[in-house]
Amino acid sequence: MRHFVPKPLRLAALGVAVATLAAVTLTAQYNMTVNKDRLLNAQNEPQNWLMMNGDYAATRYSKLSQINRENVKNLRMVWALALGGLQDVGQNGPENELNPLVDNGFMYTSDGWGTIYKIDARDPNRGRFMWVTDPGVKHQGNFPRTRGVALWEDLVIANLPDGR
């Protein structure tokens, strides 16, 4: 497994667009701890998105109220980061059926080949890669498709296209 922090990517790749709407005060050192209680009560942490569908009820609903019917027309992209994962995929491209997860201003997502990205989304003007983990899925014989990541304790867990 290779770990690296990428240089600015110049790929016409899948972009992660984030409109940062609320400032979150964070300490300089943050250690992720997603446990049973936080997941059971995910709806009580509207600034975070700890599970694929938001909570165990799969409501996909956020209690945040900063965006409403009157101002939604003013939304715009404020930054984007290019992910990898488009190489060796043919004409249809990768299949990413996932929502990025967010915990205290850090976003976790993956590309079609299972590479996991931790993105610092705390700055409203730009995101930056904190780390990238490429599990080394062989492209030959595998389809570039992922269903997302999960957070548990201090782990980011993902299923990989090769079955790992």
DSSP file (Angstrom, degrees, kcal/mol; ACC not computed):
  #  RESIDUE AA STRUCTURE BP1 BP2  ACC     N-H-->O    O-->H-N    N-H-->O    O-->H-N    TCO  KAPPA ALPHA  PHI   PSI    X-CA   Y-CA   Z-CA
    1    1 A M              0   0    0      0, 0.0     2,-0.4     0, 0.0   135,-0.0   0.000 360.0 360.0 360.0 126.6    0.0    0.0    0.0
    2    2 A R  E     -A  134   0A   0    132,-2.1   132,-2.4     2,-0.0     2,-0.4  -0.788 360.0-164.0 -98.4 139.4    1.5    3.3   -1.0
    3    3 A H  E     +A  133   0A   0     -2,-0.4     2,-0.3   130,-0.2   130,-0.2  -0.979  23.4 148.6-118.3 132.5    0.9    6.5    0.9
    4    4 A F  E     -A  132   0A   0    128,-2.4   128,-1.3    -2,-0.4    -2,-0.0  -0.993  45.5-128.0-157.6 158.5    1.6    9.9   -0.6
    5    5 A V        -     0   0    0     -2,-0.3   126,-0.0   126,-0.2    -2,-0.0  -0.964  42.3-130.6-106.9 117.7    0.5   13.5   -0.7
    6    6 A P        -     0   0    0      0, 0.0   123,-0.2     0, 0.0     3,-0.1  -0.290   5.6-124.5 -74.9 152.1   -0.1   14.4   -4.3
    7    7 A K        -     0   0    0      1,-0.2     3,-0.0    -2,-0.0     0, 0.0  -0.405  65.3 -59.9 -73.1 166.3    1.3   17.4   -6.2
    8    8 A P        -     0   0    0      0, 0.0     2,-0.3     0, 0.0    -1,-0.2  -0.309  65.4-127.6 -52.6 126.2   -1.5   19.5   -7.8
    9    9 A L        -     0   0    0     73,-0.2    73,-0.2    -3,-0.1     4,-0.1  -0.588  21.2-167.3 -82.5 137.2   -3.2   17.1  -10.1
   10   10 A R        +     0   0    0     -2,-0.3     2,-0.3     2,-0.1    -1,-0.1  -0.090  46.0 124.3-113.1  33.0   -3.6   18.2  -13.7
   11   11 A L  S    S-     0   0    0      3,-0.1     2,-2.0    71,-0.1    -2,-0.1  -0.645  71.2-124.7 -91.6 147.9   -6.0   15.5  -14.7
   12   12 A A  S    S+     0   0    0     -2,-0.3     2,-0.2    70,-0.1    -2,-0.1  -0.629  70.1 144.8 -82.6  77.5   -9.4   16.0  -16.2
   13   13 A A        -     0   0    0     -2,-2.0     2,-0.2     1,-0.1    71,-0.1  -0.498  59.6 -62.2-116.0 177.3  -10.6   13.9  -13.3
   14   14 A L        -     0   0    0     70,-0.3    69,-3.0    69,-0.3     2,-0.3  -0.457  57.2-148.1 -60.5 125.4  -13.5   13.6  -11.0
   15   15 A G  E     -F   82   0B   0     -2,-0.2     2,-0.7    67,-0.2    67,-0.2  -0.762   8.6-143.3-100.8 144.0  -13.6   16.8   -9.0
   16   16 A V  E     -F   81   0B   0     65,-2.2    65,-1.0    -2,-0.3     2,-0.5  -0.928  22.3-165.2-104.4 111.3  -14.8   17.2   -5.5
   17   17 A A  E     -F   80   0B   0     -2,-0.7     2,-0.4    63,-0.2    63,-0.2  -0.825   8.1-178.5-101.8 133.9  -16.6   20.5   -5.2
   18   18 A V  E     -F   79   0B   0     61,-1.7     2,-0.8    -2,-0.5    60,-0.7  -0.989  19.7-161.2-135.3 126.4  -17.3   21.9   -1.8
   19   19 A A        -     0   0    0     -2,-0.4     2,-0.6    58,-0.1    58,-0.1  -0.917  22.4-146.2-102.4 108.1  -19.1   25.0   -0.9
   20   20 A T        +     0   0    0     -2,-0.8     3,-0.1   104,-0.4    -2,-0.0  -0.640  26.8 169.0 -80.2 121.1  -18.0   25.7    2.6
   21   21 A L        +     0   0    0     -2,-0.6     2,-0.4     1,-0.2    -1,-0.2   0.658  56.1  37.9-110.4 -21.0  -21.0   27.3    4.4
   22   22 A A  S    S-     0   0    0     25,-0.1     2,-0.4     2,-0.0    -1,-0.2  -0.996  71.8-128.2-137.8 138.7  -20.2   27.3    8.0
   23   23 A A        -     0   0    0     -2,-0.4     2,-0.5    -3,-0.1   100,-0.1  -0.688  23.0-160.0 -83.5 136.1  -17.0   27.9    9.9
   24   24 A V        -     0   0    0     -2,-0.4     2,-0.5    98,-0.2    -2,-0.0  -0.974  15.2-132.6-118.4 126.0  -16.1   25.3   12.4
   25   25 A T        +     0   0    0     -2,-0.5     2,-0.3     0, 0.0    79,-0.0  -0.678  34.7 178.3 -79.4 122.8  -13.7   26.0   15.3
   26   26 A L        -     0   0    0     -2,-0.5     2,-0.1    79,-0.0     4,-0.1  -0.919  28.9-116.3-126.5 150.0  -11.2   23.2   15.4
   27   27 A T        -     0   0    0     -2,-0.3     3,-0.0     2,-0.1     0, 0.0  -0.418  33.8-110.4 -76.7 162.0   -8.2   22.6   17.6
   28   28 A A  S    S+     0   0    0      1,-0.1     2,-0.5    -2,-0.1    -1,-0.1   0.867 107.6  46.7 -63.2 -37.2   -4.8   22.4   15.9
   29   29 A Q  S    S-     0   0    0      2,-0.0     2,-0.4     0, 0.0    -2,-0.1  -0.932  72.4-178.7-110.6 124.1   -4.5   18.7   16.6
   30   30 A Y        -     0   0    0     -2,-0.5     2,-0.5    -4,-0.1    -4,-0.0  -0.985  10.8-168.3-126.2 130.0   -7.5   16.5   15.7
   31   31 A N        -     0   0    0     -2,-0.4     2,-0.2     2,-0.0    -2,-0.0  -0.974  24.6-129.0-116.7 119.8   -7.8   12.8   16.2
   32   32 A M        +     0   0    0     -2,-0.5     2,-0.3   122,-0.1   120,-0.0  -0.467  31.2 170.9 -68.4 131.4  -10.8   11.1   14.6
   33   33 A T        +     0   0    0     -2,-0.2     2,-0.7   121,-0.1   121,-0.2  -0.772   2.4 175.2-141.3  95.0  -12.8    8.9   16.9
   34   34 A V  B     +G  153   0C   0    119,-1.9   119,-4.4    -2,-0.3     2,-0.2  -0.901  18.2 167.2-102.0 115.1  -16.0    7.7   15.3
   35   35 A N     >  -     0   0    0     -2,-0.7     4,-2.2   117,-0.2     5,-0.2  -0.600  51.2 -85.9-122.7-178.7  -17.7    5.3   17.7
   36   36 A K  H  > S+     0   0    0      1,-0.2     4,-2.7     2,-0.2     5,-0.2   0.891 123.6  51.3 -56.5 -45.1  -21.0    3.6   18.2
   37   37 A D  H  > S+     0   0    0      1,-0.2     4,-1.6     2,-0.2    -1,-0.2   0.905 110.0  48.5 -63.6 -42.3  -22.5    6.6   20.2
   38   38 A R  H  4 S+     0   0    0      2,-0.2    -1,-0.2     1,-0.2    -2,-0.2   0.908 113.9  46.7 -65.0 -40.6  -21.6    9.1   17.5
   39   39 A L  H >< S+     0   0    0     -4,-2.2     3,-1.3     1,-0.2    17,-0.4   0.912 111.2  50.8 -68.8 -41.4  -23.0    7.0   14.7
   40   40 A L  H 3< S+     0   0    0     -4,-2.7     3,-0.2     1,-0.3    -1,-0.2   0.819 120.7  36.3 -63.2 -29.6  -26.2    6.3   16.7
   41   41 A N  T >< S+     0   0    0     -4,-1.6     3,-2.3    -5,-0.2    -1,-0.3  -0.048  76.0 129.3-112.6  29.6  -26.6   10.0   17.3
   42   42 A A  G X   +     0   0    0     -3,-1.3     3,-2.0     1,-0.3     6,-0.2   0.809  65.7  66.3 -57.3 -31.9  -25.3   11.3   13.9
   43   43 A Q  G 3  S+     0   0    0      1,-0.3    -1,-0.3    -3,-0.2    20,-0.2   0.685  93.0  62.3 -65.3 -15.7  -28.3   13.5   13.4
   44   44 A N  G <  S+     0   0    0     -3,-2.3    -1,-0.3     1,-0.2    -2,-0.2   0.395  95.6  62.2 -89.4   2.7  -27.2   15.5   16.4
   45   45 A E    X   +     0   0    0     -3,-2.0     3,-2.2    -4,-0.2    -1,-0.2  -0.613  59.7 166.0-122.3  69.8  -23.9   16.5   14.6
   46   46 A P  T 3  S+     0   0    0      0, 0.0    18,-0.2     0, 0.0    -1,-0.1   0.732  72.7  63.3 -62.9 -20.5  -25.3   18.5   11.6
   47   47 A Q  T 3  S+     0   0    0     -3,-0.1    58,-0.3    16,-0.1     2,-0.3   0.628 103.4  59.2 -76.4 -11.8  -21.8   19.9   10.9
   48   48 A N    <   -     0   0    0     -3,-2.2     2,-0.3    -6,-0.2    55,-0.2  -0.778  63.2-157.3-113.4 158.7  -20.6   16.4   10.2
   49   49 A W  B     +B  102   0A   0     53,-2.3    53,-2.1    -2,-0.3     6,-0.1  -0.791  24.5 165.3-133.0  88.6  -21.7   13.7    7.7
   50   50 A L        +     0   0    0      4,-0.4   101,-0.5    -2,-0.3     2,-0.3   0.623  57.3  43.5 -86.6 -15.7  -20.4   10.5    9.4
   51   51 A M  S >  S-     0   0    0      3,-0.2     3,-2.1    99,-0.1    51,-0.1  -0.935  86.5-108.1-134.8 154.4  -22.4    7.9    7.3
   52   52 A M  T 3  S+     0   0    0     -2,-0.3    -1,-0.1     1,-0.3    98,-0.0   0.848 120.8  29.7 -47.9 -45.0  -23.2    7.4    3.7
   53   53 A N  T 3  S-     0   0    0      2,-0.2     7,-2.3    -3,-0.0     2,-0.5   0.177 116.9-105.3-105.3  16.0  -26.8    8.3    4.1
   54   54 A G  S <  S+     0   0    0     -3,-2.1    -4,-0.4     6,-0.2     2,-0.3  -0.215  89.4   5.4  94.0 -44.8  -26.4   10.7    7.0
   55   55 A D  S >  S-     0   0    0     -2,-0.5     3,-1.8    -5,-0.1    -2,-0.2  -0.932  88.6 -84.5-158.7 177.5  -27.7    8.5    9.8
   56   56 A Y  T 3  S+     0   0    0    -17,-0.4   -16,-0.1     1,-0.3    -2,-0.1   0.747 124.1  60.5 -67.1 -22.1  -29.0    5.0   10.4
   57   57 A A  T 3  S-     0   0    0     -4,-0.0    -1,-0.3     1,-0.0    -3,-0.1   0.558 104.0-134.0 -78.4  -7.1  -32.5    6.0    9.2
   58   58 A A    <   +     0   0    0     -3,-1.8    -4,-0.1     1,-0.1    -2,-0.1   0.878  54.0 148.8  56.5  41.6  -30.9    6.9    5.8
   59   59 A T        -     0   0    0      2,-0.1    -5,-0.2    -6,-0.1     3,-0.1   0.758  42.8-150.6 -76.1 -24.2  -32.8   10.2    5.7
   60   60 A R        +     0   0    0     -7,-2.3     2,-0.4     1,-0.2    -6,-0.2   0.855  51.6 137.0  53.3  35.6  -30.0   11.9    3.8
   61   61 A Y        -     0   0    0     -8,-0.3     2,-0.4     2,-0.0    -1,-0.2  -0.930  43.7-155.4-117.4 135.2  -31.3   15.0    5.5
   62   62 A S        -     0   0    0     -2,-0.4   -19,-0.1     2,-0.1   -13,-0.0  -0.905  12.4-149.8-108.8 138.0  -29.1   17.8    7.1
   63   63 A K        +     0   0    0     -2,-0.4    -1,-0.1   -20,-0.2   -16,-0.1   0.496  61.2 120.5 -80.7  -4.3  -30.4   20.0    9.9
   64   64 A L        -     0   0    0    -18,-0.2    -2,-0.1     1,-0.1     3,-0.1  -0.372  41.7-173.4 -62.0 139.8  -28.2   22.8    8.7
   65   65 A S        +     0   0    0      1,-0.1    -1,-0.1    -2,-0.0    -2,-0.0   0.310  55.7 100.7-120.0   7.4  -30.3   25.8    7.9
   66   66 A Q  S    S+     0   0    0      2,-0.0     2,-0.5     1,-0.0    -1,-0.1   0.822  80.9  58.5 -66.5 -29.7  -27.8   28.2    6.3
   67   67 A I  S    S+     0   0    0     -3,-0.1     2,-0.2     3,-0.0    -1,-0.0  -0.881  73.7 158.0 -98.8 130.5  -29.0   27.3    2.9
   68   68 A N     >  -     0   0    0     -2,-0.5     4,-1.7     1,-0.0     3,-0.3  -0.793  56.9 -82.2-140.3-177.5  -32.7   27.9    2.3
   69   69 A R  T  4 S+     0   0    0     -2,-0.2     4,-0.3     1,-0.2    -2,-0.0   0.806 124.1  51.2 -61.1 -30.6  -35.2   28.4   -0.6
   70   70 A E  T  4 S+     0   0    0      1,-0.2    -1,-0.2     2,-0.1     3,-0.2   0.860 119.9  29.7 -77.9 -35.4  -34.4   32.1   -0.8
   71   71 A N  T >4 S+     0   0    0     -3,-0.3     3,-1.9     1,-0.2     4,-0.2   0.489  89.2  93.8-107.3  -2.0  -30.6   31.8   -1.1
   72   72 A V  G >< S+     0   0    0     -4,-1.7     3,-1.6     1,-0.3    -1,-0.2   0.829  79.9  64.4 -60.7 -30.2  -30.0   28.4   -2.8
   73   73 A K  G 3  S+     0   0    0     -4,-0.3    -1,-0.3     1,-0.3    -2,-0.1   0.679  95.9  60.0 -66.3 -15.9  -29.9   30.2   -6.1
   74   74 A N  G <  S+     0   0    0     -3,-1.9    -1,-0.3     2,-0.0    -2,-0.2   0.456  76.1 121.2 -91.9  -1.7  -26.7   32.0   -5.0
   75   75 A L    <   +     0   0    0     -3,-1.6     2,-0.3    -4,-0.2    -3,-0.0  -0.332  35.2 168.4 -63.0 143.3  -24.7   28.8   -4.4
   76   76 A R        -     0   0    0     -2,-0.0     2,-0.3     0, 0.0    -2,-0.0  -0.974  41.7 -92.7-149.7 159.2  -21.5   28.6   -6.4
   77   77 A M        +     0   0    0     -2,-0.3   -58,-0.1     1,-0.2     3,-0.1  -0.601  34.3 179.6 -75.4 131.8  -18.4   26.4   -6.4
   78   78 A V        -     0   0    0    -60,-0.7     2,-0.3     1,-0.4    -1,-0.2   0.673  65.7  -5.0-107.2 -23.6  -15.7   27.9   -4.2
   79   79 A W  E     -F   18   0B   0    -61,-0.5   -61,-1.7    47,-0.1    -1,-0.4  -0.976  56.8-168.7-162.3 160.6  -13.0   25.2   -4.7
   80   80 A A  E     -F   17   0B   0     -2,-0.3     2,-0.4   -63,-0.2   -63,-0.2  -0.987   7.9-154.5-148.2 151.0  -12.5   21.8   -6.3
   81   81 A L  E     -F   16   0B   0    -65,-1.0   -65,-2.2    -2,-0.3     2,-0.5  -0.990  21.1-127.4-127.2 139.2   -9.8   19.1   -6.1
   82   82 A A  E     -F   15   0B   0     -2,-0.4     2,-0.2   -67,-0.2   -67,-0.2  -0.744  22.2-157.2 -88.1 127.3   -9.1   16.6   -8.8
   83   83 A L        -     0   0    0    -69,-3.0   -69,-0.3    -2,-0.5     3,-0.1  -0.641  12.0-129.6 -94.7 159.2   -9.1   13.0   -7.8
   84   84 A G        +     0   0    0     -2,-0.2   -70,-0.3     1,-0.1    28,-0.3   0.100  66.0 100.1 -82.3-155.3   -7.3   10.3   -9.7
   85   85 A G        +     0   0    0     26,-0.2    -1,-0.1    27,-0.1    27,-0.1   0.497  53.9  99.5  94.0   4.1   -8.9    7.0  -10.7
   86   86 A L    >   +     0   0    0     -3,-0.1     3,-0.8     7,-0.1     4,-0.2   0.512  53.4 108.2 -99.2  -4.7   -9.8    7.7  -14.4
   87   87 A Q  T 3  S+     0   0    0      1,-0.2    -3,-0.0     2,-0.1     0, 0.0  -0.461  85.5   7.2 -74.5 145.0   -6.9    5.9  -15.9
   88   88 A D  T 3  S+     0   0    0     -2,-0.1    -1,-0.2     1,-0.1    -2,-0.0   0.843  92.7 118.2  58.6  40.2   -7.5    2.6  -17.7
   89   89 A V    <   -     0   0    0     -3,-0.8     3,-0.5     1,-0.2     4,-0.4   0.508  61.5-139.2-115.6  -4.9  -11.3    2.8  -17.5
   90   90 A G        -     0   0    0      1,-0.2     3,-0.5    -4,-0.2    -1,-0.2  -0.323  51.9 -40.7  77.1-163.8  -12.4    2.9  -21.1
   91   91 A Q  S    S+     0   0    0      1,-0.2    -1,-0.2     2,-0.1    -2,-0.0   0.716 130.4  57.1 -78.5 -21.5  -15.2    5.1  -22.4
   92   92 A N  S    S-     0   0    0     -3,-0.5    -1,-0.2     1,-0.1    -2,-0.1   0.672  93.4-145.7 -87.4 -16.0  -17.7    4.8  -19.6
   93   93 A G        -     0   0    0     -3,-0.5    -1,-0.1    -4,-0.4    -7,-0.1  -0.042  35.2 -42.4  76.8 175.6  -15.4    6.1  -16.8
   94   94 A P        -     0   0    0      0, 0.0     2,-0.7     0, 0.0    51,-0.2  -0.318  50.2-128.7 -76.2 160.2  -15.4    4.9  -13.2
   95   95 A E  E     +h  145   0D   0     49,-2.9    51,-2.3    17,-0.1     2,-0.7  -0.916  27.5 176.6-112.9 106.6  -18.5    4.4  -11.1
   96   96 A N  E     +h  146   0D   0     -2,-0.7     2,-0.7    49,-0.2    51,-0.2  -0.933   5.2 175.6-110.1 110.1  -18.4    6.2   -7.8
   97   97 A E        +     0   0    0     49,-2.3     2,-0.3    -2,-0.7    -2,-0.0  -0.667  43.4 106.5-112.7  73.5  -21.6    5.7   -5.9
   98   98 A L        -     0   0    0     -2,-0.7    50,-0.1    12,-0.1    -2,-0.1  -0.977  60.4-136.4-149.6 157.3  -20.7    7.5   -2.8
   99   99 A N        -     0   0    0     -2,-0.3    50,-0.4    48,-0.2    -2,-0.1  -0.954  39.3-114.1-107.0 135.5  -21.1   10.5   -0.6
  100  100 A P        -     0   0    0      0, 0.0     2,-0.3     0, 0.0     9,-0.2  -0.415  30.3-130.6 -62.8 147.4  -18.0   12.0    0.9
  101  101 A L  E     - C   0 108A   0      7,-2.5     7,-2.9   -51,-0.1     2,-0.4  -0.782  19.1-158.2 -98.9 147.9  -17.9   11.7    4.7
  102  102 A V  E     +BC  49 107A   0    -53,-2.1   -53,-2.3    -2,-0.3     2,-0.4  -0.993  14.4 175.2-130.5 130.8  -17.1   14.7    6.8
  103  103 A D  E >  S- C   0 106A   0      3,-2.4     3,-1.5    -2,-0.4   -55,-0.1  -0.929  75.3 -28.5-136.3 111.7  -15.8   14.7   10.4
  104  104 A N  T 3  S-     0   0    0     -2,-0.4   -56,-0.1     1,-0.3     3,-0.1   0.869 127.5 -42.2  51.2  46.4  -14.8   18.0   12.0
  105  105 A G  T 3  S+     0   0    0    -58,-0.3    16,-2.6     1,-0.2     2,-0.5   0.406 114.1 112.3  87.7  -2.5  -13.9   19.7    8.7
  106  106 A F  E <   -CD 103 120A   0     -3,-1.5    -3,-2.4    14,-0.2     2,-0.4  -0.912  53.4-152.0-106.9 129.9  -12.0   16.7    7.2
  107  107 A M  E     -CD 102 119A   0     12,-3.1    12,-3.1    -2,-0.5     2,-0.4  -0.808   6.0-163.2-102.7 139.6  -13.5   15.1    4.2
  108  108 A Y  E     +CD 101 118A   0     -7,-2.9    -7,-2.5    -2,-0.4     2,-0.3  -0.988  24.8 142.8-123.8 127.0  -13.0   11.4    3.3
  109  109 A T  E     - D   0 117A   0      8,-1.9     8,-3.1    -2,-0.4     2,-0.3  -0.909  29.2-143.1-150.3 175.7  -13.7   10.0   -0.1
  110  110 A S  E     - D   0 116A   0     -2,-0.3     6,-0.2     6,-0.2     2,-0.2  -0.945  11.6-128.2-141.9 164.3  -12.4    7.5   -2.7
  111  111 A D    >   -     0   0    0      4,-1.7     3,-2.0    -2,-0.3   -26,-0.2  -0.454  46.5 -83.8-102.8-177.1  -12.0    7.2   -6.4
  112  112 A G  T 3  S+     0   0    0    -28,-0.3    33,-0.5     1,-0.3   -17,-0.1   0.729 126.8  53.0 -62.3 -23.9  -13.1    4.3   -8.6
  113  113 A W  T 3  S-     0   0    0     31,-0.2    24,-0.4     2,-0.1    -1,-0.3   0.317 121.2-102.1 -95.5   8.7  -10.0    2.2   -7.9
  114  114 A G    <   +     0   0    0     -3,-2.0     2,-0.3     1,-0.3    -2,-0.1   0.526  67.5 152.6  87.7   5.2  -10.3    2.5   -4.1
  115  115 A T        -     0   0    0     19,-0.1    -4,-1.7    20,-0.1     2,-0.4  -0.554  36.8-141.9 -68.2 130.8   -7.7    5.1   -3.5
  116  116 A I  E     -DE 110 133A   0     17,-2.3    17,-2.6    -2,-0.3     2,-0.4  -0.799  14.0-162.1-102.6 138.4   -8.8    7.0   -0.4
  117  117 A Y  E     -DE 109 132A   0     -8,-3.1    -8,-1.9    -2,-0.4     2,-0.6  -0.964  10.0-160.5-121.2 131.6   -8.4   10.7    0.1
  118  118 A K  E     -DE 108 131A   0     13,-2.6    12,-3.3    -2,-0.4    13,-1.2  -0.969  20.3-169.8-107.4 122.6   -8.4   12.8    3.2
  119  119 A I  E     -DE 107 129A   0    -12,-3.1   -12,-3.1    -2,-0.6     2,-0.9  -0.943  23.5-134.9-119.1 130.0   -9.1   16.4    2.4
  120  120 A D  E     +DE 106 128A   0      8,-3.1     8,-1.3    -2,-0.5     3,-0.2  -0.755  30.7 169.5 -81.4 108.8   -8.8   19.3    4.7
  121  121 A A        +     0   0    0    -16,-2.6   -15,-0.2    -2,-0.9    -1,-0.1   0.109  45.8 102.4-107.5  18.6  -12.0   21.2    4.0
  122  122 A R        +     0   0    0    -17,-0.2   -98,-0.2   -18,-0.1    -1,-0.2   0.788  62.3  79.0 -76.3 -26.9  -11.8   23.7    6.9
  123  123 A D  S >  S-     0   0    0      3,-0.4     3,-0.8    -3,-0.2  -103,-0.1  -0.722  72.2-150.5 -82.9 121.2  -10.6   26.6    4.8
  124  124 A P  T 3  S+     0   0    0      0, 0.0  -104,-0.4     0, 0.0    -1,-0.1   0.646  93.5  50.5 -67.5 -11.7  -13.6   28.2    3.0
  125  125 A N  T 3  S+     0   0    0      1,-0.3     2,-0.3  -106,-0.1    -3,-0.0   0.625 120.1   5.8-101.8 -15.7  -11.4   29.3    0.1
  126  126 A R    <   -     0   0    0     -3,-0.8    -3,-0.4   -47,-0.1    -1,-0.3  -0.964  55.9-141.1-165.4 147.3   -9.5   26.1   -0.7
  127  127 A G        -     0   0    0     -2,-0.3     2,-0.3   -47,-0.1    -6,-0.2  -0.740  20.6-165.9-102.8 159.1   -9.3   22.4    0.1
  128  128 A R  E     - E   0 120A   0     -8,-1.3    -8,-3.1    -2,-0.3     2,-0.3  -0.997  26.1-107.7-147.8 145.7   -6.0   20.5    0.3
  129  129 A F  E     - E   0 119A   0     -2,-0.3   -10,-0.2   -10,-0.2     3,-0.1  -0.531  25.0-176.6 -70.3 128.8   -5.1   16.9    0.4
  130  130 A M  E    S-     0   0A   0    -12,-3.3     2,-0.3     1,-0.4    -1,-0.2   0.841  71.2 -22.3 -88.1 -45.5   -3.9   15.7    3.8
  131  131 A W  E     - E   0 118A   0    -13,-1.2   -13,-2.6  -126,-0.0    -1,-0.4  -0.980  53.1-151.4-159.5 160.2   -3.1   12.3    2.6
  132  132 A V  E     -AE   4 117A   0   -128,-1.3  -128,-2.4    -2,-0.3     2,-0.5  -0.999   8.3-160.9-134.8 133.6   -3.8    9.8   -0.1
  133  133 A T  E     -AE   3 116A   0    -17,-2.6   -17,-2.3    -2,-0.4  -130,-0.2  -0.959   2.2-166.9-120.4 115.1   -3.7    6.0    0.2
  134  134 A D  E     -A    2   0A   0   -132,-2.4  -132,-2.1    -2,-0.5   -19,-0.1  -0.888   6.1-163.2-101.0 112.5   -3.5    4.0   -3.0
  135  135 A P        -     0   0    0      0, 0.0    -1,-0.1     0, 0.0   -21,-0.1   0.524  39.7-118.3 -76.2  -2.8   -4.2    0.3   -2.2
  136  136 A G        -     0   0    0      1,-0.2     2,-0.2  -134,-0.1   -22,-0.1   0.869  39.0-173.7  74.2  37.0   -2.6   -0.7   -5.5
  137  137 A V        -     0   0    0    -24,-0.4     2,-0.3     1,-0.1    -1,-0.2  -0.484  28.1-120.6 -64.5 128.0   -5.7   -2.4   -7.1
  138  138 A K        -     0   0    0     -2,-0.2     4,-0.1     1,-0.2    -1,-0.1  -0.560  15.5-151.8 -71.0 130.3   -4.6   -4.0  -10.4
  139  139 A H  S >  S+     0   0    0     -2,-0.3     3,-1.4     2,-0.1     2,-0.4   0.827  72.2  90.8 -75.2 -31.7   -6.6   -2.4  -13.2
  140  140 A Q  T 3  S+     0   0    0      1,-0.3     3,-0.1     3,-0.0    -2,-0.1  -0.515 104.2   4.3 -66.9 120.2   -6.4   -5.5  -15.4
  141  141 A G  T 3  S+     0   0    0     -2,-0.4     2,-0.3     1,-0.2    -1,-0.3   0.434 112.8  94.5  87.8  -1.2   -9.4   -7.7  -14.7
  142  142 A N    <   -     0   0    0     -3,-1.4    -1,-0.2    -4,-0.1    20,-0.1  -0.912  67.8-130.7-122.4 151.4  -11.1   -5.3  -12.3
  143  143 A F        -     0   0    0     18,-0.4     2,-1.7    -2,-0.3   -54,-0.1  -0.834  25.7-119.1 -99.4 138.5  -13.8   -2.7  -12.8
  144  144 A P        +     0   0    0      0, 0.0   -49,-2.9     0, 0.0     2,-0.4  -0.556  65.8 126.5 -78.8  86.4  -13.3    0.8  -11.4
  145  145 A R  E     +h   95   0D   0     -2,-1.7     2,-0.3   -33,-0.5   -49,-0.2  -1.000  29.6 174.7-146.3 140.8  -16.2    1.1   -9.1
  146  146 A T  E     -h   96   0D   0    -51,-2.3   -49,-2.3    -2,-0.4     3,-0.1  -0.978  26.2-152.4-143.0 154.9  -16.6    1.9   -5.4
  147  147 A R        -     0   0    0      1,-0.4   -48,-0.2    -2,-0.3     2,-0.2   0.192  58.8-100.2-113.2  13.3  -19.5    2.3   -3.0
  148  148 A G        -     0   0    0     11,-0.2    11,-0.8   -37,-0.1    -1,-0.4  -0.551  38.7 -68.7 109.8-169.7  -17.7    4.7   -0.6
  149  149 A V  E     -I  158   0E   0    -50,-0.4     2,-0.3   -41,-0.2     9,-0.2  -0.783  28.3-146.2-124.9 165.7  -15.9    4.6    2.7
  150  150 A A  E     -I  157   0E   0      7,-2.5     7,-3.2    -2,-0.3     2,-0.5  -0.969  10.9-139.3-131.4 149.6  -16.9    4.2    6.3
  151  151 A L  E     +I  156   0E   0   -101,-0.5     2,-0.3    -2,-0.3     5,-0.2  -0.927  27.0 164.1-109.7 133.0  -15.4    5.8    9.5
  152  152 A W  E >   -I  155   0E   0      3,-1.9     3,-3.0    -2,-0.5  -117,-0.2  -0.934  62.8 -43.3-151.4 126.1  -14.9    3.7   12.6
  153  153 A E  B 3  S-G   34   0C   0   -119,-4.4  -119,-1.9    -2,-0.3  -118,-0.0  -0.370 124.9 -26.1  52.2-118.7  -12.7    4.6   15.6
  154  154 A D  T 3  S+     0   0    0   -121,-0.2     2,-0.3    -2,-0.2    -1,-0.3   0.079 119.5 101.5-109.1  24.8   -9.6    6.0   13.9
  155  155 A L  E <   -I  152   0E   0     -3,-3.0    -3,-1.9  -121,-0.2     2,-0.5  -0.776  58.1-151.7-110.4 150.6  -10.0    4.0   10.7
  156  156 A V  E     -I  151   0E   0     -2,-0.3     2,-0.4    -5,-0.2    -5,-0.2  -0.992  26.7-162.8-114.0 118.9  -11.2    4.8    7.2
  157  157 A I  E     +I  150   0E   0     -7,-3.2    -7,-2.5    -2,-0.5     2,-0.3  -0.858  12.8 172.6-110.7 135.6  -12.6    1.6    5.8
  158  158 A A  E     -I  149   0E   0     -2,-0.4     2,-0.3    -9,-0.2    -9,-0.2  -0.988  30.0-129.6-140.4 148.6  -13.3    0.9    2.1
  159  159 A N        -     0   0    0    -11,-0.8   -11,-0.2    -2,-0.3   -12,-0.2  -0.737  32.2-141.7 -88.6 149.4  -14.3   -2.0   -0.1
  160  160 A L    >   -     0   0    0     -2,-0.3     3,-2.3   -14,-0.1   -46,-0.1  -0.835  18.7-118.2-116.2 151.4  -12.0   -2.4   -3.1
  161  161 A P  T 3  S+     0   0    0      0, 0.0   -18,-0.4     0, 0.0    -1,-0.1   0.730 113.9  57.5 -58.7 -22.3  -12.8   -3.3   -6.7
  162  162 A D  T 3  S-     0   0    0    -49,-0.1   -49,-0.0   -20,-0.1   -24,-0.0   0.314 123.7-100.4 -93.4  10.6  -10.6   -6.4   -6.4
  163  163 A G    <         0   0    0     -3,-2.3    -1,-0.0     1,-0.0    -4,-0.0   0.366 360.0 360.0  94.0  -5.7  -12.7   -7.8   -3.4
  164  164 A R              0   0    0     -5,-0.0    -6,-0.1     0, 0.0    -1,-0.0   0.494 360.0 360.0 -77.4 360.0  -10.3   -6.7   -0.6
